[in-house]
Amino acid sequence: MTAYKEGTFLPENGNAGYLNGFGEVRRIVLVAFRAVGIPNAEERTMLFLARGVLCNISTALDMPELKGR
């Protein structure tokens, strides 16, 4: 298990390169959402990440209308 700096979601050694893939990003978001008491944190995490992926896809395809807002 990775030790994290108090008050952050980064590893204690400060090496942000240590963060590994989408699963780690999901974990960081989920921990942050739970820490601030967001209801349905797991579902909200999935929606947050899905919207981020959609924004990146819409940019890559030059289709800003996919962003919706």
Secondary structure, 3 states (H helix, E strand, C coil): CCCECCCCCCECCCCHHHCCHHHHHHHHHHHHHHHCCCCCHHHHHHHHHHHHHHHHHHHHCCCHHHHCC
